[in-house]
Amino acid sequence: MKLFSYPTKGLHRKQFLSAHTGASLGVLLSALLAVSSLWSTSALAETAPSVEAAQTLPTEAYAITTIATELKSPWSMVQLPDNTWLITERDGHVVVVKGESQARVKVAFDGLYHAGQGGLLDIVLAPDFNASKAVFFTYAQGELNANRLVIAKAIFDGTGFSTPEIIYQVATDKGTPQHYAGRALILPDNTMLFASGDGFDYREQAQVKTSQLGKLLRINLDGSIPQDNPFANDQNTATRALYSIGHRNTQGLIYDTDRQQIVSHEHGPAGGDELNYIIAGANYGWPVITYGKDYSQARISPFTQYPGMKLPSVDWTPSIAPSGMAYYASSHKPFASLQQQTLISTLVDRKLYAVNLSDGKFTQSHVFPDIAGRLRDVYVAESGAIAVLTDGAEATLLLISAK
């Protein structure tokens, strides 16, 4: 595991807080014992190596172009084969950018819940988009006392969207407008992996397999459950969709095409942000193991490791608040110096980072220092250009191209 430590910047309240401070250790361990026999044990990690000096990357010259402006609390984006950009805004709009043209399109999401961290979140293209014109969205649905993350599918006709059809909804309702996670990833086998957050006040449920909070879930693109899911034959229908457990608020999901592995990152509390390699059926420990503290600075758990729980490959303490993540593969040519690295946008550190996945050392570099501020998402285009989405009420979409 690599520990990246930064100068303390004070208490960063990167999430909307409630007065609830969580359960006692006894409750946490009770939840652990209820499921511990279901998860394979793993060896405890050795002391983490020291941080290696960051490189100055990229080595290539580049230019930055503004693609879209005046975006209102955007969350994610995708580029279509014809170079059109679709950008989600949390109030339910999708901004469509074609060359110099920019339009805000209101989409008829059923029961959209726009409050706190909720609203319209991720967007991904169907694998057969060229033929089907189908896109998938994640969004918060419901009301304050009962809301959930859902997956919806819509058809884009070049200017607008059909009424989205909900193909899957998280089975566990919650009564907070926080920690939806919401990131989605289409895997090479044409299934969808997506992240469901712990709901902030419900963190113990991340260790309960009958709850879908604090999990990564895997579904077919019609909403059915793949037969090779780790718990596809479980008696509880909610459990059948689970791919991994013990997550807090996953914000990044990528597929490392060079090593054929799934990689995620997630927000810790005050400290304890993580980068993880995802293994089917594994337990990633929240809230039993963490390097973070509660926002009050109270200790969440005395454990930073525990039998049967996976340690993060990278820990960021204090928190950098990782947001989006994109993989720069060996097949991407314009920025050869970034190949086999994952790009990570941050909200608290207000920088774009690259973490090298090629040799297991996880060397971290601050890249494209011209781009600063709260960064919401990052995306690698087919051309190898890199798009960065800023955060807030007057956000922009920037495109970085090699000269």
N, C-alpha and C positions, 0 to 999 in steps of 0.2 A: 504494500500500500504506500502511496505517496502522500505525504502531508504537505500541503501548500499553506503557508501562514503569511498573513498580511498585517501591516501595522493596524492596531485597533482603531476603528473609526467611531467608536461609540455604539450605542444600541440602535441597530437598524431595524425599524419596524416595517419590513418589506411586505407584510401582510396585514390586512384588517384584523384587529385583535378583539377578542371577547374577554370577559373577566375569568373565564374558566382556565385553570392552570393544569388540568390533566389528572390522571389517576395516580394512586400511590404505587410504589414498587410492588407491593403485594398483589394488587390487581393485575399489574403487568405480568408478573410471573405466573399468576393463575391462568391468564390467557395463554401464556407460553406453554404451560404444562398441559393445557387442553389440546394443544396441537403438536407438541414436541415429538410425539411418536410418529407423526406423519411426514417428517422431514429428515433427510439424511444428515448425519453429522459431518462437520468438516474440521480440519485442524485449525488451531488458533494461530494467528499471524505472528510473525516475528516483529521486532521493532522496525518501524518504517525507516527507509533510507533518508538521508538528507536531501534537500531540494537541490536539483541541478540548476546551474545558471541558465537563464532563458536566452535563447538565440534572438537575433534581430531578424525578423521575418515579416513579409516575404523578401527574398533577395531581388525579385523582379520589379521593374518599374510598373506603375499602375496609374490609372485615372479613375476618378469618382464622378458618376453622373447621377443626377436626381431624377428618379423615375416618377414619383408621385409625391404630392405635398398636401397639407391640410387634412391629414388623416385623423380620425377621431377615435382614440383609444384602440388602435389596431392590435391584432394578436398574432396573425400568421399570414402567409402568402404562398402562392404557387405560380409558376410560369407555364403557360400552355404551349403546345408545339408551334403555334403561329406567333409566339412571343408576346401574346396578351398576358397581362398579370391580373390575378384575382387576389384581393387583399381583404381579409375579414376584419370587421369592426364589431366590438362587443355588443353594441346596441342592435345588431341584427342586419346591418348593411354589409354588402360586399362591394368594394370599389373595383371597378373594371377599368384597366389602363391599356389602351391601344395606341401606341406611338405617342402623339401629343395629346390625345383625348383621354379624359378621366371622368368617369361617371359613378355616382353612388346609387346602388341598386338595393331597394328594400326587399328582403326575402321573407316569405311567409312561413316562418318557423313556428310550429305548433307549440304553444306554451312557453316561449322563450322567457327565461328568468334573467333579467339584467340587473344585478345588484352585487355589491361587494366585488368579488373576483369572478362572478358569474356572467354569463352572456354567451355570445357566439365566440368560439375559440378556434379550433384547428380546421384546416381544409387540406384534403389530399385528392389526387386524381385517381380514378379507377384505372386499373392496368390496361383496360381496353378503351381508354378515353377517346382515341382517334375515331373509333367506330361508334361508341355509346354516348359520348359527350357527358358521361356521368362523373360527378364529384361527390365526395363524402365530407360531411361536416361533423364536428363535435360541438355540443352546446349544452348549457344549463337549462333545465326545464322544471317548471313547477312554481312554487311560492315559498315564502320564508320558512314556514313550518313543515314543508315537505317538498324537497327539491332533489334533483339527481342529474347526472350526466347522461346524455343520449347521443346516439350515432344516427345521422340522417343522410339520405341519398337524394340528390336532385340532378336534373338534366340542364346543362347550360347551352342555350341556343345561339350564343354569340353576343347577346346583349342582356339577357335576363335568365332567370332560373324557374324551372317548374316548382310546384309546391313540394317541399321536401317530404320524403317518406321516411318515417322513423323505422330503422331496421333493428335497433337494439337499444334498450335502456338499462342502466345500472339498476339492479334489483333492490338495492338498499337506499331508502330515502334518508335525508338528513335535514336538520333544522338550522343550518348555518349557510351564509353565502360565501364561504371560503373553501379553499383546497379542493378544487375540482380536478386538478391535474389536466386532463383533456387532450394530451398529445396523442396523435395517431400515426401509425406506420404500416404501410403495405409491405408484407414480407414476400420473398421470392416465390413462395408457393401460393401466392394470391390469397392468403388469409390476412386479416387485419389484427395487429396488436395495438391496444390502446390503454392509456393510463387513467385510473380512477383514484382521486386523492382521498386522504383520510378524513376530510370534512372538518379538520381543525379540532373540534370538540370531541371527536370520536376516535382518537388515535389508537385506543386499545383494539379497535376492530380491525386494524391492519394485521393483527395476529390471529384473527378468527376467520377460518376458511368458509364459514357459512355467510359471511358478510362480503360484499363486493367493494367495500371501502378500503383504501390503502393497498390496491392491487394493480397488477398488469393483467389484462384480460385478452383473450384471443378468440376471434369469431371468423366465420366465413363471411363473404361479402354480401350474402343474403340474410345475415343475422343468425344463422344456425351455428351450432357448436362443432368444431372439428373433432373427429373421432380420436385423433392422436393428442388431444390436450392432456395434461398430466392427470386431471381428475374427471375425465370425460364420462366415466362410469359411476361417479359418486351418486348416492341417493338424492342428495340435495341439488336441485337444478341450478341454483345460483353458483354452486361450487364448480360445476362442469366447465364454466367459461374461464376459470382462473388459470393464469400462466405462471405467475410468481406472486409472493405475498411479502408483507413487511415493508411497504413503501409509504413515504409521507406525502409528498406532493411532486410527482414526477413531471418535469417540464421539457425534457429532451429525450427523443428516441431516434436512433439511427441504426442502419444496417451497415456494418463494416464489410464491404464487398471483397476486400483483399483477404480477410481472414474468415469470412462467412460467420460473423458473430453479431449479436444484438448488443448495443451499448445504450445505456440511459444515464441521465443525471436527474437529480432531484434536490429540492430545497430542504435543508435542515431547518431547525428553529434558529436560535442565535448561535450560529456556528453549525458545523456538521453537514454542510452541503456535500453531496456525494456524486461520484461517477462510478457506475457499476457495469460489469459484464453480466448479461441476463442469461440465466440457465432455467430451462423449464422445470417447474416444481420447486424452485429454491426459495429460501426465506432470507430476506435482506434486512431483517432485524428490527425495524422501527416498530414500537418505541423502546424495545428492550435494550438495544445497543445504539449508541449515538455519541459523537464527539461534541454535540451541541448542548446548549442549556436552554431552559425556557426563557421567554422574553423578559420575565421578572428576574432572570439570572438564577432561579432555583434549579436544582439538579433534577433532570428528568429521570435518569437511571444511573446507577453506579457502574454500569457495564459499558465498555467499549468493544467487547467481544464476548461471545457466548457460544457454546457448542451447538452446532446445527444451523448457525446463522452466518451468512456471507458478509465478509468485510468489504468495504468499498475499495476499489482500485485507487481512487483519489479522494482525499478529504480536503475540503476548503474550510478552514477555521481561522479567523472570522469568516462569515458568509460573504460570498461574492454575489449571491442570488442569480444562479444560472437560469437563463430563460430558454431561448431556442438552441438548437444544435444541428449541425450539418456535417456530413463526412466528405472530405476532399480525397477522392480515390486516386489510385495509380493511373486510372484511365483519364483523369482530368489533367490536361497538359499546360494550360496557360501559366499556372503558378506551380511549377515543378517543385519548388522548395516547400510547398504545403502538402505534397502528396502523402497519403496515409496518416493524415492528421484530422482530428475532429475539431471543428470550429464551434466556439461557444460564446453566445452573446450573454451579457450580464446586466443586471438592473442596479445593483448596489455598487459594484466596482466600475460600472459605466465604461467598460472596455470590451473589445473583442479578443478572445484568447484562442490559441491553437494548442491542443494537447496531442503529442505524438503517440500514436498507438502502435508503431511499427516494431518496437523492440522491448516493450514491457517496462520501460523506464518512465514513461508518462511525462517527459520533459514538456514544460509549459512555456509558451511565448506570448507576449502581447503583440498582436498583429494589427496592421493598418491603424497606426496611432492617430491618423487624421480624423478618424471616426470616434467620437466620444459622446457621452451622455447616456441616459437610460436606453438600453438596447433591448428590444423585445424579441426579435427573431433573426435567424440567419439561414440562408438558402443557397445551395450550389446549383447553378443552372447547368443544362446539358452542355453548354459551350465551355464550361469551366469558369465563367464569371461568377462573382459572389455578390449576393444581394443581402443587404442589412436593413432591417425594419426598426425604426426608433419607436419610442414609447410616448404615450401621453395624448393630450387633447389636440395638439398641433404637430403630429408626427409626420415623418417622411419615409419613403422607400428609396434607398441608395443602391446603385449598382457599381461594383468595383471590377474593372476590366484591366487586363494586362496590356501595356503599351507595345 
